[in-house]
Amino acid sequence: MKNKFILILAAILIVSAAAFAQTEPPLDGVYKKDVVSTARVTPYASLREADAMWAKRVWRVIDLREKQNLVMTYPRNKLIDVIMDAVLAGELTAYSAVSTGPKDFGDEFKVPLTPEEVAMIGARNDTLDVEQLDGTVVQEVYATQLNRDDVVAYRVKEDWIFDRQRSIFEPRILGIAPIIILRNTAGEEIDRSPLFWIYFPEARSVFANAEIFNRQNDAARFSYDDFFVQRMFSSYVIKWSNDKDFRIQDYATGMDALIEANRIKQELFQFEHDLWEY
């Protein structure tokens, strides 16, 4: 009787193991890829205020239409999906991009948003006329959510600092804001606005485990953290710190604005160049 019980138990275990093995998905590839998923953030070098000999704050825009930035729109892992999923899961804090007063310009990480508040951004109720079988028309209300495909750019806030202790002139990103198209009821574009800000030092742990597409080699895997820290993106300057807190668009338009943006880039380069003797 005891042997029979053992045989039945063994048969049950074998069947259960076979069923579990059948539900386990096969490996999608010829080897397990876990370099990015298990990566750790490489911390910045320590910086004391006494060692920051020179600093300048710069705002720039990463346009997703530029070829170099198209990897951020890769359908399998868009940057906006990485950010939104982390914010909605409570892994990352979003901050309001709306100015609340003369001392708050909306990009200083002052007003944190809850995941519920973020979920409501871009959501609205629309009405649709639906014809019934008897010929009457009834208005039905339906809810629309944020269309993540309307994110067309990212605003970046960063500090350029010369560290005299290490003799290095480097930028450090402080925040990133997705820029979305605002549309009227007819679906026409009327403006563009930041959704919210995320604090980049906090987001690095999320970005370090989010893979970005590599055009050259599928085996050479890198993350969104690599993408930003190594500055693999293309961008243009829209503002830098000045006594009137003007954006470039406040005093230049068209080709003049482009020339001014390039002048600021050149001035940053020239500052570093003038630090050294050759």
Phi and psi in degrees as GROMACS dihedral restraints (atoms count N, CA, C in turn):
[ dihedral_restraints ]
;  ai    aj    ak    al  type     phi  dphi    fc
    3     4     5     6     1   -65.2    20    10
    4     5     6     7     1   -41.8    20    10
    6     7     8     9     1   -64.4    20    10
    7     8     9    10     1   -37.7    20    10
    9    10    11    12     1   -64.3    20    10
   10    11    12    13     1   -40.8    20    10
   12    13    14    15     1   -63.2    20    10
   13    14    15    16     1   -41.4    20    10
   15    16    17    18     1   -63.5    20    10
   16    17    18    19     1   -41.3    20    10
   18    19    20    21     1   -64.7    20    10
   19    20    21    22     1   -41.6    20    10
   21    22    23    24     1   -63.8    20    10
   22    23    24    25     1   -43.6    20    10
   24    25    26    27     1   -63.1    20    10
   25    26    27    28     1   -41.2    20    10
   27    28    29    30     1   -63.9    20    10
   28    29    30    31     1   -40.6    20    10
   30    31    32    33     1   -63.6    20    10
   31    32    33    34     1   -40.4    20    10
   33    34    35    36     1   -63.4    20    10
   34    35    36    37     1   -42.8    20    10
   36    37    38    39     1   -64.4    20    10
   37    38    39    40     1   -39.5    20    10
   39    40    41    42     1   -65.8    20    10
   40    41    42    43     1   -44.1    20    10
   42    43    44    45     1   -63.8    20    10
   43    44    45    46     1   -41.6    20    10
   45    46    47    48     1   -64.1    20    10
   46    47    48    49     1   -41.8    20    10
   48    49    50    51     1   -64.8    20    10
   49    50    51    52     1   -39.2    20    10
   51    52    53    54     1   -65.6    20    10
   52    53    54    55     1   -40.5    20    10
   54    55    56    57     1   -65.2    20    10
   55    56    57    58     1   -41.1    20    10
   57    58    59    60     1   -64.9    20    10
   58    59    60    61     1   -40.4    20    10
   60    61    62    63     1   -64.0    20    10
   61    62    63    64     1   -33.2    20    10
   63    64    65    66     1   -72.3    20    10
   64    65    66    67     1   -29.8    20    10
   66    67    68    69     1   -84.0    20    10
   67    68    69    70     1   -16.6    20    10
   69    70    71    72     1   -70.0    20    10
   70    71    72    73     1   122.0    20    10
   72    73    74    75     1   -68.7    20    10
   73    74    75    76     1   147.3    20    10
   75    76    77    78     1   -70.1    20    10
   76    77    78    79     1   159.3    20    10
   78    79    80    81     1   -69.1    20    10
   79    80    81    82     1   122.7    20    10
   81    82    83    84     1   -85.6    20    10
   82    83    84    85     1    77.0    20    10
   84    85    86    87     1   145.9    20    10
   85    86    87    88     1  -177.6    20    10
   87    88    89    90     1   -99.1    20    10
   88    89    90    91     1    -6.5    20    10
   90    91    92    93     1  -153.8    20    10
   91    92    93    94     1   157.8    20    10
   93    94    95    96     1   -76.3    20    10
   94    95    96    97     1   129.9    20    10
   96    97    98    99     1  -106.8    20    10
   97    98    99   100     1   107.6    20    10
   99   100   101   102     1  -135.9    20    10
  100   101   102   103     1    15.8    20    10
  102   103   104   105     1   -62.7    20    10
  103   104   105   106     1   -47.3    20    10
  105   106   107   108     1   -76.8    20    10
  106   107   108   109     1   -42.1    20    10
  108   109   110   111     1   -64.7    20    10
  109   110   111   112     1   -22.0    20    10
  111   112   113   114     1  -110.9    20    10
  112   113   114   115     1    11.2    20    10
  114   115   116   117     1   -70.1    20    10
  115   116   117   118     1   151.7    20    10
  117   118   119   120     1  -112.5    20    10
  118   119   120   121     1   150.7    20    10
  120   121   122   123     1   -72.2    20    10
  121   122   123   124     1   131.6    20    10
  123   124   125   126     1   -84.3    20    10
  124   125   126   127     1   113.8    20    10
  126   127   128   129     1   -69.1    20    10
  127   128   129   130     1   154.2    20    10
  129   130   131   132     1   -67.3    20    10
  130   131   132   133     1   156.7    20    10
  132   133   134   135     1   -66.4    20    10
  133   134   135   136     1   144.9    20    10
  135   136   137   138     1   -63.8    20    10
  136   137   138   139     1   140.5    20    10
  138   139   140   141     1  -134.1    20    10
  139   140   141   142     1   121.4    20    10
  141   142   143   144     1   -92.3    20    10
  142   143   144   145     1   152.4    20    10
  144   145   146   147     1   -59.6    20    10
  145   146   147   148     1   -36.1    20    10
  147   148   149   150     1   -66.0    20    10
  148   149   150   151     1   -22.1    20    10
  150   151   152   153     1   -93.3    20    10
  151   152   153   154     1   -10.6    20    10
  153   154   155   156     1   -82.3    20    10
  154   155   156   157     1    89.6    20    10
  156   157   158   159     1   -73.5    20    10
  157   158   159   160     1   -31.1    20    10
  159   160   161   162     1  -151.1    20    10
  160   161   162   163     1   140.6    20    10
  162   163   164   165     1  -148.4    20    10
  163   164   165   166     1   150.5    20    10
  165   166   167   168     1  -147.2    20    10
  166   167   168   169     1   132.9    20    10
  168   169   170   171     1   -92.8    20    10
  169   170   171   172     1   135.3    20    10
  171   172   173   174     1  -132.1    20    10
  172   173   174   175     1   138.6    20    10
  174   175   176   177     1  -112.6    20    10
  175   176   177   178     1   136.5    20    10
  177   178   179   180     1  -140.9    20    10
  178   179   180   181     1   166.9    20    10
  180   181   182   183     1  -122.9    20    10
  181   182   183   184     1   133.1    20    10
  183   184   185   186     1  -101.3    20    10
  184   185   186   187     1   109.3    20    10
  186   187   188   189     1   -87.6    20    10
  187   188   189   190     1   122.3    20    10
  189   190   191   192     1   -73.1    20    10
  190   191   192   193     1    -7.6    20    10
  192   193   194   195     1   -80.7    20    10
  193   194   195   196     1   -16.9    20    10
  195   196   197   198     1   -73.7    20    10
  196   197   198   199     1   141.2    20    10
  198   199   200   201     1   -56.9    20    10
  199   200   201   202     1   -41.3    20    10
  201   202   203   204     1   -64.1    20    10
  202   203   204   205     1   -24.1    20    10
  204   205   206   207     1   -98.9    20    10
  205   206   207   208     1    -0.3    20    10
  207   208   209   210     1   -63.2    20    10
  208   209   210   211     1   -23.2    20    10
  210   211   212   213     1   -62.9    20    10
  211   212   213   214     1   -21.7    20    10
  213   214   215   216     1   -75.0    20    10
  214   215   216   217     1   -10.5    20    10
  216   217   218   219     1  -109.4    20    10
  217   218   219   220     1    12.7    20    10
  219   220   221   222     1   -55.4    20    10
  220   221   222   223     1   120.1    20    10
  222   223   224   225     1   -55.1    20    10
  223   224   225   226     1   -30.0    20    10
  225   226   227   228     1   -76.5    20    10
  226   227   228   229     1   -18.4    20    10
  228   229   230   231     1  -160.1    20    10
  229   230   231   232     1    66.7    20    10
  231   232   233   234     1   -66.1    20    10
  232   233   234   235     1   149.3    20    10
  234   235   236   237     1   -62.6    20    10
  235   236   237   238     1   -39.9    20    10
  237   238   239   240     1   -64.4    20    10
  238   239   240   241     1   -33.1    20    10
  240   241   242   243     1   -67.9    20    10
  241   242   243   244     1   -41.2    20    10
  243   244   245   246     1   -60.2    20    10
  244   245   246   247     1   -45.6    20    10
  246   247   248   249     1   -67.8    20    10
  247   248   249   250     1   -50.8    20    10
  249   250   251   252     1   -63.2    20    10
  250   251   252   253     1   -43.2    20    10
  252   253   254   255     1   -62.9    20    10
  253   254   255   256     1   -39.7    20    10
  255   256   257   258     1   -69.2    20    10
  256   257   258   259     1   -39.6    20    10
  258   259   260   261     1   -66.4    20    10
  259   260   261   262     1   -46.1    20    10
  261   262   263   264     1   -67.6    20    10
  262   263   264   265     1   -25.5    20    10
  264   265   266   267     1   -86.8    20    10
  265   266   267   268     1    -2.9    20    10
  267   268   269   270     1    81.0    20    10
  268   269   270   271     1    11.4    20    10
  270   271   272   273     1   -85.7    20    10
  271   272   273   274     1   -14.6    20    10
  273   274   275   276     1  -144.0    20    10
  274   275   276   277     1   140.8    20    10
  276   277   278   279     1   -95.6    20    10
  277   278   279   280     1   130.0    20    10
  279   280   281   282     1   -98.9    20    10
  280   281   282   283     1   144.4    20    10
  282   283   284   285     1  -120.6    20    10
  283   284   285   286     1   141.5    20    10
  285   286   287   288     1   -59.8    20    10
  286   287   288   289     1   139.2    20    10
  288   289   290   291     1   -99.3    20    10
  289   290   291   292     1     8.5    20    10
  291   292   293   294     1   -93.3    20    10
  292   293   294   295     1   128.8    20    10
  294   295   296   297     1   -67.0    20    10
  295   296   297   298     1   133.8    20    10
  297   298   299   300     1  -109.1    20    10
  298   299   300   301     1     2.4    20    10
  300   301   302   303     1   168.4    20    10
  301   302   303   304     1  -179.8    20    10
  303   304   305   306     1   -65.0    20    10
  304   305   306   307     1   -21.5    20    10
  306   307   308   309     1  -102.5    20    10
  307   308   309   310     1     2.8    20    10
  309   310   311   312     1  -126.6    20    10
  310   311   312   313     1   115.8    20    10
  312   313   314   315     1  -101.0    20    10
  313   314   315   316     1     8.3    20    10
  315   316   317   318     1    85.7    20    10
  316   317   318   319     1     0.3    20    10
  318   319   320   321     1  -128.8    20    10
  319   320   321   322     1    27.5    20    10
  321   322   323   324     1  -113.6    20    10
  322   323   324   325     1    14.1    20    10
  324   325   326   327     1    57.4    20    10
  325   326   327   328     1    44.7    20    10
  327   328   329   330     1   -96.3    20    10
  328   329   330   331     1   -32.1    20    10
  330   331   332   333     1  -117.4    20    10
  331   332   333   334     1    99.0    20    10
  333   334   335   336     1   -71.4    20    10
  334   335   336   337     1   147.3    20    10
  336   337   338   339     1  -109.0    20    10
  337   338   339   340     1   143.8    20    10
  339   340   341   342     1   -79.5    20    10
  340   341   342   343     1   158.7    20    10
  342   343   344   345     1   -55.4    20    10
  343   344   345   346     1   -35.1    20    10
  345   346   347   348     1   -66.0    20    10
  346   347   348   349     1   -39.7    20    10
  348   349   350   351     1   -67.0    20    10
  349   350   351   352     1   -39.0    20    10
  351   352   353   354     1   -65.4    20    10
  352   353   354   355     1   -38.8    20    10
  354   355   356   357     1   -62.7    20    10
  355   356   357   358     1   -25.8    20    10
  357   358   359   360     1   -86.5    20    10
  358   359   360   361     1   -10.5    20    10
  360   361   362   363     1   -66.0    20    10
  361   362   363   364     1   127.1    20    10
  363   364   365   366     1    82.0    20    10
  364   365   366   367     1    -6.1    20    10
  366   367   368   369     1   -85.0    20    10
  367   368   369   370     1   142.0    20    10
  369   370   371   372     1  -156.7    20    10
  370   371   372   373     1   164.1    20    10
  372   373   374   375     1  -104.3    20    10
  373   374   375   376     1   126.7    20    10
  375   376   377   378     1  -116.3    20    10
  376   377   378   379     1   157.5    20    10
  378   379   380   381     1  -111.0    20    10
  379   380   381   382     1   146.4    20    10
  381   382   383   384     1  -135.6    20    10
  382   383   384   385     1   130.7    20    10
  384   385   386   387     1   -78.9    20    10
  385   386   387   388     1   120.6    20    10
  387   388   389   390     1  -118.1    20    10
  388   389   390   391     1   122.4    20    10
  390   391   392   393     1   -80.6    20    10
  391   392   393   394     1   130.9    20    10
  393   394   395   396     1   -88.7    20    10
  394   395   396   397     1   172.9    20    10
  396   397   398   399     1   -65.3    20    10
  397   398   399   400     1   -29.0    20    10
  399   400   401   402     1   -86.3    20    10
  400   401   402   403     1     5.4    20    10
  402   403   404   405     1    94.1    20    10
  403   404   405   406     1    -9.5    20    10
  405   406   407   408     1   -77.6    20    10
  406   407   408   409     1   157.5    20    10
  408   409   410   411     1  -113.2    20    10
  409   410   411   412     1   127.9    20    10
  411   412   413   414     1  -120.0    20    10
  412   413   414   415     1   135.3    20    10
  414   415   416   417     1   -85.3    20    10
  415   416   417   418     1   124.5    20    10
  417   418   419   420     1  -112.6    20    10
  418   419   420   421     1   139.0    20    10
  420   421   422   423     1   -97.0    20    10
  421   422   423   424     1   130.8    20    10
  423   424   425   426     1  -135.5    20    10
  424   425   426   427     1   147.6    20    10
  426   427   428   429     1   -93.2    20    10
  427   428   429   430     1   138.2    20    10
  429   430   431   432     1  -117.3    20    10
  430   431   432   433     1   140.9    20    10
  432   433   434   435     1  -100.9    20    10
  433   434   435   436     1   171.7    20    10
  435   436   437   438     1   -59.2    20    10
  436   437   438   439     1   128.4    20    10
  438   439   440   441     1   -88.9    20    10
  439   440   441   442     1   105.6    20    10
  441   442   443   444     1   -66.1    20    10
  442   443   444   445     1   -20.0    20    10
  444   445   446   447     1   -70.9    20    10
  445   446   447   448     1   -12.7    20    10
  447   448   449   450     1   -80.1    20    10
  448   449   450   451     1    -4.8    20    10
  450   451   452   453     1   -77.1    20    10
  451   452   453   454     1   114.8    20    10
  453   454   455   456     1  -115.0    20    10
  454   455   456   457     1    -6.4    20    10
  456   457   458   459     1  -163.3    20    10
  457   458   459   460     1   172.1    20    10
  459   460   461   462     1  -133.9    20    10
  460   461   462   463     1   134.4    20    10
  462   463   464   465     1   -94.5    20    10
  463   464   465   466     1   134.9    20    10
  465   466   467   468     1  -120.9    20    10
  466   467   468   469     1   132.4    20    10
  468   469   470   471     1  -113.2    20    10
  469   470   471   472     1   127.1    20    10
  471   472   473   474     1  -147.2    20    10
  472   473   474   475     1   159.6    20    10
  474   475   476   477     1  -114.5    20    10
  475   476   477   478     1   132.1    20    10
  477   478   479   480     1   -99.2    20    10
  478   479   480   481     1   123.3    20    10
  480   481   482   483     1  -132.1    20    10
  481   482   483   484     1   138.2    20    10
  483   484   485   486     1  -101.2    20    10
  484   485   486   487     1   116.0    20    10
  486   487   488   489     1   -95.0    20    10
  487   488   489   490     1   106.5    20    10
  489   490   491   492     1   -72.8    20    10
  490   491   492   493     1   -20.5    20    10
  492   493   494   495     1   -67.1    20    10
  493   494   495   496     1   -41.4    20    10
  495   496   497   498     1  -102.0    20    10
  496   497   498   499     1    -3.6    20    10
  498   499   500   501     1    55.2    20    10
  499   500   501   502     1    50.3    20    10
  501   502   503   504     1  -130.1    20    10
  502   503   504   505     1   134.6    20    10
  504   505   506   507     1  -108.0    20    10
  505   506   507   508     1   113.9    20    10
  507   508   509   510     1  -143.6    20    10
  508   509   510   511     1   153.3    20    10
  510   511   512   513     1   -94.9    20    10
  511   512   513   514     1   146.9    20    10
  513   514   515   516     1  -131.2    20    10
  514   515   516   517     1   119.9    20    10
  516   517   518   519     1   -72.7    20    10
  517   518   519   520     1   133.7    20    10
  519   520   521   522     1  -101.6    20    10
  520   521   522   523     1   -40.2    20    10
  522   523   524   525     1  -152.8    20    10
  523   524   525   526     1   157.7    20    10
  525   526   527   528     1  -134.4    20    10
  526   527   528   529     1   135.3    20    10
  528   529   530   531     1  -128.7    20    10
  529   530   531   532     1   121.9    20    10
  531   532   533   534     1   -66.3    20    10
  532   533   534   535     1   135.8    20    10
  534   535   536   537     1  -104.5    20    10
  535   536   537   538     1   125.3    20    10
  537   538   539   540     1  -118.2    20    10
  538   539   540   541     1   151.1    20    10
  540   541   542   543     1   -77.1    20    10
  541   542   543   544     1   130.5    20    10
  543   544   545   546     1   -95.9    20    10
  544   545   546   547     1   130.8    20    10
  546   547   548   549     1  -121.4    20    10
  547   548   549   550     1   153.3    20    10
  549   550   551   552     1   -86.8    20    10
  550   551   552   553     1  -176.0    20    10
  552   553   554   555     1   -63.8    20    10
  553   554   555   556     1   -21.8    20    10
  555   556   557   558     1   -85.9    20    10
  556   557   558   559     1    -1.3    20    10
  558   559   560   561     1    85.2    20    10
  559   560   561   562     1     9.4    20    10
  561   562   563   564     1   -88.0    20    10
  562   563   564   565     1   143.7    20    10
  564   565   566   567     1   -71.0    20    10
  565   566   567   568     1   129.8    20    10
  567   568   569   570     1  -118.7    20    10
  568   569   570   571     1   -21.5    20    10
  570   571   572   573     1  -170.8    20    10
  571   572   573   574     1   176.6    20    10
  573   574   575   576     1  -132.5    20    10
  574   575   576   577     1   142.1    20    10
  576   577   578   579     1  -150.6    20    10
  577   578   579   580     1   149.5    20    10
  579   580   581   582     1   -71.0    20    10
  580   581   582   583     1   138.7    20    10
  582   583   584   585     1   -70.6    20    10
  583   584   585   586     1   -53.7    20    10
  585   586   587   588     1  -168.9    20    10
  586   587   588   589     1   171.8    20    10
  588   589   590   591     1  -107.9    20    10
  589   590   591   592     1   146.5    20    10
  591   592   593   594     1  -120.5    20    10
  592   593   594   595     1   145.6    20    10
  594   595   596   597     1   -84.5    20    10
  595   596   597   598     1   113.9    20    10
  597   598   599   600     1   -59.8    20    10
  598   599   600   601     1   -44.4    20    10
  600   601   602   603     1   -55.4    20    10
  601   602   603   604     1   -33.9    20    10
  603   604   605   606     1   -73.6    20    10
  604   605   606   607     1   -36.3    20    10
  606   607   608   609     1   -74.9    20    10
  607   608   609   610     1   -16.1    20    10
  609   610   611   612     1   -58.3    20    10
  610   611   612   613     1   -36.9    20    10
  612   613   614   615     1   -66.1    20    10
  613   614   615   616     1   -31.5    20    10
  615   616   617   618     1   -75.8    20    10
  616   617   618   619     1   -45.8    20    10
  618   619   620   621     1   -64.4    20    10
  619   620   621   622     1   -32.9    20    10
  621   622   623   624     1   -64.4    20    10
  622   623   624   625     1   -24.7    20    10
  624   625   626   627     1  -106.1    20    10
  625   626   627   628     1    13.5    20    10
  627   628   629   630     1  -112.4    20    10
  628   629   630   631     1   114.2    20    10
  630   631   632   633     1   -77.0    20    10
  631   632   633   634     1   141.5    20    10
  633   634   635   636     1  -113.5    20    10
  634   635   636   637     1   148.6    20    10
  636   637   638   639     1   -66.8    20    10
  637   638   639   640     1   137.9    20    10
  639   640   641   642     1  -110.9    20    10
  640   641   642   643     1   114.0    20    10
  642   643   644   645     1   -64.0    20    10
  643   644   645   646     1   -34.3    20    10
  645   646   647   648     1   -83.5    20    10
  646   647   648   649     1   -34.2    20    10
  648   649   650   651     1  -156.8    20    10
  649   650   651   652     1   117.7    20    10
  651   652   653   654     1   -69.2    20    10
  652   653   654   655     1   -20.7    20    10
  654   655   656   657     1   -83.8    20    10
  655   656   657   658     1   -22.0    20    10
  657   658   659   660     1   -90.5    20    10
  658   659   660   661     1    96.6    20    10
  660   661   662   663     1  -100.4    20    10
  661   662   663   664     1   135.4    20    10
  663   664   665   666     1  -140.8    20    10
  664   665   666   667     1   168.7    20    10
  666   667   668   669     1  -111.2    20    10
  667   668   669   670     1   173.7    20    10
  669   670   671   672     1   -65.4    20    10
  670   671   672   673     1   -29.0    20    10
  672   673   674   675     1   -64.1    20    10
  673   674   675   676     1   -44.1    20    10
  675   676   677   678     1   -59.4    20    10
  676   677   678   679     1   -42.1    20    10
  678   679   680   681     1   -59.6    20    10
  679   680   681   682     1   -42.8    20    10
  681   682   683   684     1   -82.3    20    10
  682   683   684   685     1   -45.3    20    10
  684   685   686   687     1   -65.1    20    10
  685   686   687   688     1   -38.4    20    10
  687   688   689   690     1   -87.0    20    10
  688   689   690   691     1     0.8    20    10
  690   691   692   693     1    53.9    20    10
  691   692   693   694     1    58.5    20    10
  693   694   695   696     1   -86.9    20    10
  694   695   696   697     1     1.1    20    10
  696   697   698   699     1   -94.3    20    10
  697   698   699   700     1   165.1    20    10
  699   700   701   702     1  -109.0    20    10
  700   701   702   703     1   140.1    20    10
  702   703   704   705     1  -155.1    20    10
  703   704   705   706     1   171.0    20    10
  705   706   707   708     1  -136.6    20    10
  706   707   708   709     1   147.9    20    10
  708   709   710   711     1   -78.9    20    10
  709   710   711   712     1   136.4    20    10
  711   712   713   714     1  -116.0    20    10
  712   713   714   715     1   -12.3    20    10
  714   715   716   717     1  -171.6    20    10
  715   716   717   718     1   150.5    20    10
  717   718   719   720     1  -141.6    20    10
  718   719   720   721     1   162.2    20    10
  720   721   722   723     1   -59.6    20    10
  721   722   723   724     1   131.6    20    10
  723   724   725   726     1  -150.0    20    10
  724   725   726   727     1   165.9    20    10
  726   727   728   729     1   -66.9    20    10
  727   728   729   730     1   -21.4    20    10
  729   730   731   732     1  -104.3    20    10
  730   731   732   733     1     0.3    20    10
  732   733   734   735     1    55.5    20    10
  733   734   735   736     1    36.4    20    10
  735   736   737   738     1   -80.6    20    10
  736   737   738   739     1   145.1    20    10
  738   739   740   741     1   -86.1    20    10
  739   740   741   742     1   162.2    20    10
  741   742   743   744     1   -60.1    20    10
  742   743   744   745     1   -38.0    20    10
  744   745   746   747     1   -67.0    20    10
  745   746   747   748     1   -14.3    20    10
  747   748   749   750     1   -76.6    20    10
  748   749   750   751     1   -18.4    20    10
  750   751   752   753     1  -136.3    20    10
  751   752   753   754     1     2.7    20    10
  753   754   755   756     1  -151.6    20    10
  754   755   756   757     1   146.8    20    10
  756   757   758   759     1  -136.2    20    10
  757   758   759   760     1   163.2    20    10
  759   760   761   762     1    58.7    20    10
  760   761   762   763     1  -133.5    20    10
  762   763   764   765     1   -64.6    20    10
  763   764   765   766     1   -32.7    20    10
  765   766   767   768     1   -62.4    20    10
  766   767   768   769     1   -37.9    20    10
  768   769   770   771     1   -66.0    20    10
  769   770   771   772     1   -40.2    20    10
  771   772   773   774     1   -64.6    20    10
  772   773   774   775     1   -41.5    20    10
  774   775   776   777     1   -63.9    20    10
  775   776   777   778     1   -40.6    20    10
  777   778   779   780     1   -65.2    20    10
  778   779   780   781     1   -41.0    20    10
  780   781   782   783     1   -62.3    20    10
  781   782   783   784     1   -42.7    20    10
  783   784   785   786     1   -67.6    20    10
  784   785   786   787     1   -31.9    20    10
  786   787   788   789     1   -64.9    20    10
  787   788   789   790     1   -40.5    20    10
  789   790   791   792     1   -65.4    20    10
  790   791   792   793     1   -42.8    20    10
  792   793   794   795     1   -58.8    20    10
  793   794   795   796     1   -44.3    20    10
  795   796   797   798     1   -65.9    20    10
  796   797   798   799     1   -34.7    20    10
  798   799   800   801     1   -67.8    20    10
  799   800   801   802     1   -38.2    20    10
  801   802   803   804     1   -64.1    20    10
  802   803   804   805     1   -43.2    20    10
  804   805   806   807     1   -63.8    20    10
  805   806   807   808     1   -42.1    20    10
  807   808   809   810     1   -66.4    20    10
  808   809   810   811     1   -35.5    20    10
  810   811   812   813     1   -60.0    20    10
  811   812   813   814     1   -47.0    20    10
  813   814   815   816     1   -64.5    20    10
  814   815   816   817     1   -40.5    20    10
  816   817   818   819     1   -62.1    20    10
  817   818   819   820     1   -37.7    20    10
  819   820   821   822     1   -77.3    20    10
  820   821   822   823     1    -8.3    20    10
  822   823   824   825     1   -72.6    20    10
  823   824   825   826     1   -20.8    20    10
  825   826   827   828     1  -114.6    20    10
  826   827   828   829     1   156.8    20    10
  828   829   830   831     1  -109.3    20    10
  829   830   831   832     1   140.6    20    10
